[in-house]
Amino acid sequence: MARALTRRLLPSGHVVVVQMSEIADGDLAVADPDGLLEERRCSLTGAKGGDSGWTWLKQTHGVSVVTVVEPGGAAGSEADGAVTGQPGCVLSVQVADCAPVALIADKGGLAVVHAGWRGVAAGVLEKASEALRGLTGGPQRALVGPCIHPCCYEFGGDDLAGVARDLGREVEGVTRSGSPALDLPAAVVASLERAGVSDFEIDGACTSCDDRYWSYRATGSGRRQAMVAVLTEGTSPDVA
């Protein structure tokens, strides 16, 4: 079932809660063939009345970032990141190998980012960090959720060389079978360091290895898990 990646009391007095859904929580892809998506969202957030109030995105592997000023604001936008400084706004990204990233500002701000390799290379994390800094200022911390790791992420030589030129040789990895691989968590860290973020927490789960998660690379699945994050007032540990 969904697990809390962090519950953190900020110096601002706000609490940030970041959760990661798992296969047991059901498919959270934006496409909704069985008509159960909103029910699953409500189950994760504890929402009543059939309206989860999520901000979800039509993700494009680009660099667009939206600002959310009310619960459910900007839902359905074509973007790969969302930022807010408003308590009660539930931000989400859906993934099945790409890295879900939460950025947390000590002064009371939050961002979530869908970080595939193309978006990382294009600068989506820098864009999100800049947008969050524009809202709240102050230090930021990053939480990188479950994503594909180099053990399973065989990568074409030309594309890998291009990412390494932009972000450094640390992004070059090797699969279990010895083939060239992209280290996506390392690429995320390199991009965030370029944005001035130096405090990181990286979840160790590889979506291709770990049977708690769907993986497009492993199975071609169109199903998705979600990172769900919310900023609340006071010291409540709850997402709702």
C-alpha positions as CSV (number, residue, x, y, z in Angstrom):
1,M,0.0,0.0,0.0
2,A,1.0,3.6,-0.3
3,R,3.8,4.6,1.9
4,A,4.9,8.0,3.3
5,L,8.3,9.0,1.9
6,T,8.4,11.9,4.3
7,R,6.4,13.8,6.9
8,R,8.4,16.9,7.7
9,L,7.8,19.9,9.9
10,L,9.3,23.0,8.2
11,P,10.8,26.0,9.9
12,S,7.8,27.9,8.6
13,G,5.5,25.9,10.8
14,H,4.0,24.0,7.9
15,V,4.0,20.2,7.5
16,V,4.9,18.6,4.2
17,V,3.7,15.0,3.5
18,V,4.9,13.1,0.5
19,Q,3.4,9.7,-0.4
20,M,4.1,7.2,-3.1
21,S,1.4,4.9,-4.3
22,E,2.1,1.2,-5.1
23,I,0.4,-1.3,-7.4
24,A,-1.8,-2.4,-4.5
25,D,-3.4,1.1,-4.6
26,G,-4.5,0.7,-8.2
27,D,-3.7,2.3,-11.5
28,L,-3.3,6.1,-11.2
29,A,-2.6,6.9,-14.8
30,V,-4.5,9.9,-16.1
31,A,-6.3,7.6,-18.6
32,D,-9.2,6.0,-16.7
33,P,-10.5,2.9,-18.5
34,D,-12.2,1.4,-15.5
35,G,-13.7,4.6,-14.1
36,L,-12.1,4.2,-10.7
37,L,-9.4,6.9,-10.8
38,E,-11.1,9.5,-8.7
39,E,-12.0,6.8,-6.1
40,R,-8.4,5.8,-5.9
41,R,-7.2,9.4,-5.5
42,C,-9.7,10.0,-2.7
43,S,-8.6,6.8,-1.0
44,L,-5.0,8.1,-1.0
45,T,-5.8,11.6,0.3
46,G,-8.6,10.6,2.6
47,A,-10.9,13.0,0.8
48,K,-14.7,12.8,1.3
49,G,-17.5,13.4,-1.2
50,G,-15.8,11.9,-4.2
51,D,-13.5,14.8,-5.0
52,S,-9.9,14.4,-4.2
53,G,-8.9,18.0,-5.2
54,W,-5.7,16.7,-6.8
55,T,-3.7,18.8,-9.2
56,W,-2.7,16.3,-11.9
57,L,-0.9,17.0,-15.1
58,K,-0.9,16.0,-18.7
59,Q,2.8,15.2,-18.7
60,T,4.8,15.9,-21.9
61,H,8.5,15.2,-20.9
62,G,9.0,19.0,-21.3
63,V,9.9,21.8,-19.0
64,S,6.6,23.6,-18.3
65,V,5.8,24.2,-14.6
66,V,2.4,25.5,-13.3
67,T,1.7,27.4,-10.1
68,V,-1.2,26.1,-8.0
69,V,-3.1,28.7,-5.9
70,E,-6.1,26.6,-4.8
71,P,-6.9,22.9,-4.3
72,G,-7.3,21.3,-7.7
73,G,-5.9,24.4,-9.4
74,A,-4.3,23.9,-12.8
75,A,-5.5,20.3,-13.0
76,G,-5.1,18.9,-16.5
77,S,-2.5,21.4,-17.5
78,E,0.1,20.2,-20.1
79,A,3.2,20.4,-17.8
80,D,5.7,18.3,-16.0
81,G,5.9,20.2,-12.7
82,A,3.6,22.0,-10.3
83,V,4.5,24.4,-7.4
84,T,2.5,25.9,-4.6
85,G,2.8,27.9,-1.4
86,Q,-0.8,27.3,-0.4
87,P,-1.7,24.8,2.3
88,G,-4.2,22.1,1.3
89,C,-3.1,21.9,-2.4
90,V,-2.5,18.3,-3.3
91,L,0.1,18.0,-6.1
92,S,0.8,14.8,-8.0
93,V,2.8,13.3,-10.8
94,Q,2.3,9.9,-12.3
95,V,5.3,7.6,-13.2
96,A,6.3,4.1,-14.2
97,D,10.1,4.5,-14.4
98,C,10.6,8.2,-14.6
99,A,11.7,9.9,-11.4
100,P,9.1,11.6,-9.3
101,V,10.7,14.5,-7.4
102,A,9.4,16.6,-4.6
103,L,11.1,19.9,-3.8
104,I,10.4,21.3,-0.3
105,A,11.2,24.9,0.6
106,D,11.9,25.6,4.3
107,K,9.8,28.8,4.1
108,G,6.7,26.9,3.3
109,G,6.6,25.9,-0.4
110,L,6.3,22.7,-2.3
111,A,6.9,21.4,-5.9
112,V,6.5,18.0,-7.6
113,V,8.2,17.1,-10.9
114,H,7.9,14.4,-13.4
115,A,11.5,13.8,-14.3
116,G,12.2,11.6,-17.2
117,W,15.6,11.7,-18.9
118,R,14.4,14.1,-21.6
119,G,12.9,16.5,-19.1
120,V,15.9,16.3,-16.9
121,A,18.3,17.0,-19.8
122,A,16.1,19.9,-20.9
123,G,16.0,21.5,-17.4
124,V,12.6,20.8,-15.9
125,L,14.1,20.5,-12.4
126,E,15.9,23.8,-12.7
127,K,12.6,25.4,-13.9
128,A,10.7,23.9,-10.9
129,S,13.3,25.0,-8.4
130,E,13.3,28.5,-9.9
131,A,9.5,28.7,-9.7
132,L,9.5,27.5,-6.1
133,R,12.2,30.0,-5.2
134,G,10.1,32.7,-6.8
135,L,7.2,31.8,-4.5
136,T,9.0,31.4,-1.1
137,G,12.7,31.9,-1.3
138,G,15.0,30.1,1.1
139,P,16.7,26.7,1.1
140,Q,15.2,23.8,-0.8
141,R,15.4,20.1,-0.2
142,A,14.8,17.3,-2.7
143,L,13.1,13.9,-2.3
144,V,13.6,11.5,-5.3
145,G,11.0,8.7,-5.3
146,P,11.1,5.2,-6.8
147,C,12.3,5.2,-10.4
148,I,14.3,3.0,-12.7
149,H,18.0,2.6,-11.7
150,P,21.0,1.9,-13.9
151,C,20.8,-1.9,-13.1
152,C,17.8,-2.0,-15.5
153,Y,18.2,1.1,-17.7
154,E,20.2,0.1,-20.8
155,F,20.7,3.3,-22.8
156,G,21.8,4.2,-26.3
157,G,25.4,5.3,-26.5
158,D,24.7,8.6,-28.4
159,D,21.9,9.7,-26.0
160,L,24.0,8.7,-22.9
161,A,27.0,10.7,-24.2
162,G,24.7,13.7,-24.7
163,V,23.3,13.5,-21.2
164,A,26.8,13.0,-19.8
165,R,28.1,16.1,-21.7
166,D,25.3,18.2,-20.0
167,L,25.3,16.7,-16.5
168,G,28.6,15.0,-16.0
169,R,30.1,11.5,-16.2
170,E,28.4,10.5,-13.0
171,V,25.2,9.8,-15.0
172,E,26.9,6.9,-16.8
173,G,26.1,3.5,-15.4
174,V,26.2,-0.2,-16.3
175,T,23.3,-2.7,-16.3
176,R,23.5,-6.0,-14.5
177,S,24.4,-7.5,-17.9
178,G,27.2,-5.0,-18.4
179,S,25.6,-2.8,-21.0
180,P,25.8,1.0,-20.9
181,A,23.1,2.5,-18.7
182,L,21.8,5.8,-17.6
183,D,21.9,6.5,-13.8
184,L,18.6,8.5,-13.6
185,P,18.9,9.3,-9.9
186,A,22.4,10.6,-10.5
187,A,21.1,12.7,-13.4
188,V,18.4,14.2,-11.2
189,V,20.9,15.0,-8.5
190,A,23.3,16.7,-11.0
191,S,20.5,18.8,-12.4
192,L,19.3,19.9,-9.0
193,E,22.9,20.7,-7.9
194,R,23.0,23.0,-11.0
195,A,19.9,24.6,-9.7
196,G,21.5,25.2,-6.2
197,V,19.8,22.4,-4.3
198,S,22.3,20.4,-2.3
199,D,20.1,18.5,0.2
200,F,18.8,15.2,-1.2
201,E,17.0,12.1,-0.1
202,I,16.9,9.3,-2.8
203,D,14.5,6.3,-2.4
204,G,16.4,3.1,-3.2
205,A,13.6,1.3,-5.0
206,C,14.1,0.5,-8.7
207,T,10.7,0.4,-10.4
208,S,12.0,-2.3,-12.9
209,C,13.2,-4.6,-10.1
210,D,10.7,-4.0,-7.3
211,D,7.4,-5.8,-7.7
212,R,5.6,-3.1,-5.7
213,Y,5.7,-0.8,-8.8
214,W,4.7,-0.7,-12.5
215,S,7.6,-0.4,-15.0
216,Y,7.2,0.6,-18.6
217,R,10.7,-0.5,-19.4
218,A,10.2,-4.0,-17.8
219,T,6.7,-4.8,-19.1
220,G,5.5,-2.0,-21.4
221,S,2.7,-1.3,-18.9
222,G,0.6,1.8,-19.4
223,R,-0.3,1.8,-15.7
224,R,1.2,4.3,-13.3
225,Q,1.9,4.9,-9.7
226,A,1.8,8.4,-8.3
227,M,3.8,10.7,-6.0
228,V,1.3,12.8,-4.0
229,A,2.5,15.7,-1.9
230,V,0.7,18.3,0.2
231,L,1.6,21.3,2.4
232,T,-0.5,21.6,5.6
233,E,-0.8,24.0,8.5
234,G,0.3,23.0,12.0
235,T,1.7,19.6,12.9
236,S,-0.9,17.2,11.4
237,P,0.7,14.1,9.9
238,D,-2.2,13.5,7.6
239,V,-2.4,14.1,3.9
240,A,-6.1,15.0,3.9
